[in-house]
Amino acid sequence: MTQRLAGKRALVTGGASGIGLAIVKAFREEGARVVVGDQCASADDAEFVAMDVSDWDSVQRVVGEVGLVDVLVNCAGIMHVGKLHEVDPADYDRIQAVNARGTFLCCRAVIDGMLAAGRGNIINLASVASLIAVERRFAYCVSKGAVLALTRAIAVDYAGQGIRANAICPGTVDTPMIRGYVDKYFGDDVAGTIASLHARQPVGRMGRVEEIAALAVYLASDESAFLTGAAIPIDGGWTAK
Ligand SMILES: NC(=O)c1ccc[n+]([C@@H]2O[C@H](COP(=O)([O-])OP(=O)(O)OC[C@H]3O[C@@H](n4cnc5c(N)ncnc54)[C@H](O)[C@@H]3O)[C@@H](O)[C@H]2O)c1
């Protein structure tokens, strides 16, 4: 069978863990050449480059090394739990720096090459928190709202130049990020919190990383050529309620 991403070169930020790691595997299975950019080293990945998406010098260096990027997946992200009155301004700044500004910086770094090539594809990991307010995720909601807004702005500005941009908006997906913040913020009731994280999707469970990666493959492939500027919920029905 024809590989759906044959000949494409991809950069996946946050590709050392969780959803990003699943996207890296799925892209490679479909024939893409994938560079993994992450602040944490990926075990035994020959195509790993260390990067901090919140640092412009770091992002420029990595994109300079990779060369032309056909598909950029912005998956690096961090979580914060708290309502407005619980948010320390320094934590707020860090969330925006990684999730929102980091996505901007990576898009900014690849866009000149995409314009010169006359083609390009940007896939941003937004969230249901881009579409609805998720309780006690104030700073995260703000950051993911920005990710969706910048995705749409890029899609509209470059639709005539062969460049697409789409946002994946997952519900709760079982990853190290989820397990990490449950331990950090809900350590007194880990089992009960995990159960509630399953239950908030109408299908009654968290998503699996492979399910998100399958959507990313479709968005990265030419099958989705007519799709740009979209915010695609993949959330077990959460935002349909
Ligand atoms: N897991 C979920 O329920 C869920 C839901 C909606 C959206 N998302 C989004 O999907 C993306 C991936 O989430 P995940 O759950 O797989 O998380 P994860 O913690 O498993 O993976 C995130 C990766 O990003 C990397 N990273 C963090 N900050 C970075 C930085 N400054 N520079 C470079 N790399 C950095 C981490 O090292 C890690 O490898 C995130 O953007 C997250 O907000 C996750």
Ligand as a Chemical Component Dictionary entry (heavy atoms), coordinates in Angstrom:
data_LIG
# 
_chem_comp.id                   LIG 
_chem_comp.type                 NON-POLYMER 
_chem_comp.pdbx_formal_charge   0 
_chem_comp.three_letter_code    LIG 
# 
loop_
_chem_comp_atom.comp_id 
_chem_comp_atom.atom_id 
_chem_comp_atom.alt_atom_id 
_chem_comp_atom.type_symbol 
_chem_comp_atom.charge 
_chem_comp_atom.model_Cartn_x 
_chem_comp_atom.model_Cartn_y 
_chem_comp_atom.model_Cartn_z 
_chem_comp_atom.pdbx_ordinal 
LIG N1  N1  N 0  -3.057 15.028 27.039 1  
LIG C1  C1  C 0  -4.169 15.727 26.866 2  
LIG O1  O1  O 0  -5.222 15.434 27.465 3  
LIG C2  C2  C 0  -4.174 16.887 25.912 4  
LIG C3  C3  C 0  -5.419 17.424 25.547 5  
LIG C4  C4  C 0  -5.460 18.505 24.663 6  
LIG C5  C5  C 0  -4.292 19.022 24.168 7  
LIG N2  N2  N 1  -3.102 18.501 24.539 8  
LIG C6  C6  C 0  -1.892 19.112 24.008 9  
LIG O2  O2  O 0  -1.160 18.152 23.290 10 
LIG C7  C7  C 0  0.224  18.460 23.371 11 
LIG C8  C8  C 0  0.985  17.236 23.867 12 
LIG O3  O3  O 0  0.513  16.913 25.159 13 
LIG P1  P1  P 0  0.866  15.538 25.897 14 
LIG O4  O4  O 0  -0.283 15.252 26.773 15 
LIG O5  O5  O -1 1.328  14.544 24.911 16 
LIG O6  O6  O 0  2.048  16.030 26.851 17 
LIG P2  P2  P 0  3.456  15.367 27.291 18 
LIG O7  O7  O 0  3.842  16.077 28.531 19 
LIG O8  O8  O 0  3.350  13.886 27.324 20 
LIG O9  O9  O 0  4.419  15.789 26.089 21 
LIG C9  C9  C 0  4.751  17.128 25.890 22 
LIG C10 C10 C 0  6.174  17.207 25.391 23 
LIG O10 O10 O 0  6.480  18.605 25.196 24 
LIG C11 C11 C 0  7.793  18.815 25.627 25 
LIG N3  N3  N 0  8.006  20.214 25.979 26 
LIG C12 C12 C 0  7.434  20.898 27.003 27 
LIG N4  N4  N 0  7.901  22.153 27.009 28 
LIG C13 C13 C 0  8.770  22.257 25.986 29 
LIG C14 C14 C 0  9.583  23.314 25.495 30 
LIG N5  N5  N 0  9.600  24.520 26.084 31 
LIG N6  N6  N 0  10.345 23.088 24.414 32 
LIG C15 C15 C 0  10.346 21.865 23.812 33 
LIG N7  N7  N 0  9.611  20.829 24.243 34 
LIG C16 C16 C 0  8.842  21.037 25.317 35 
LIG C17 C17 C 0  7.971  17.893 26.828 36 
LIG O11 O11 O 0  9.343  17.642 27.121 37 
LIG C18 C18 C 0  7.207  16.652 26.385 38 
LIG O12 O12 O 0  8.065  15.735 25.725 39 
LIG C19 C19 C 0  0.338  19.669 24.296 40 
LIG O13 O13 O 0  0.401  20.843 23.538 41 
LIG C20 C20 C 0  -0.945 19.610 25.087 42 
LIG O14 O14 O 0  -1.320 20.871 25.569 43 
LIG C21 C21 C 0  -3.011 17.441 25.401 44 
# 
loop_
_chem_comp_bond.comp_id 
_chem_comp_bond.atom_id_1 
_chem_comp_bond.atom_id_2 
_chem_comp_bond.value_order 
_chem_comp_bond.pdbx_ordinal 
LIG N1  C1  SING 1  
LIG C1  O1  DOUB 2  
LIG C1  C2  SING 3  
LIG C2  C3  SING 4  
LIG C2  C21 DOUB 5  
LIG C3  C4  DOUB 6  
LIG C4  C5  SING 7  
LIG C5  N2  DOUB 8  
LIG N2  C6  SING 9  
LIG N2  C21 SING 10 
LIG C6  O2  SING 11 
LIG C6  C20 SING 12 
LIG O2  C7  SING 13 
LIG C7  C8  SING 14 
LIG C7  C19 SING 15 
LIG C8  O3  SING 16 
LIG O3  P1  SING 17 
LIG P1  O4  DOUB 18 
LIG P1  O5  SING 19 
LIG P1  O6  SING 20 
LIG O6  P2  SING 21 
LIG P2  O7  DOUB 22 
LIG P2  O8  SING 23 
LIG P2  O9  SING 24 
LIG O9  C9  SING 25 
LIG C9  C10 SING 26 
LIG C10 O10 SING 27 
LIG C10 C18 SING 28 
LIG O10 C11 SING 29 
LIG C11 N3  SING 30 
LIG C11 C17 SING 31 
LIG N3  C12 SING 32 
LIG N3  C16 SING 33 
LIG C12 N4  DOUB 34 
LIG N4  C13 SING 35 
LIG C13 C14 SING 36 
LIG C13 C16 DOUB 37 
LIG C14 N5  SING 38 
LIG C14 N6  DOUB 39 
LIG N6  C15 SING 40 
LIG C15 N7  DOUB 41 
LIG N7  C16 SING 42 
LIG C17 O11 SING 43 
LIG C17 C18 SING 44 
LIG C18 O12 SING 45 
LIG C19 O13 SING 46 
LIG C19 C20 SING 47 
LIG C20 O14 SING 48 
# 
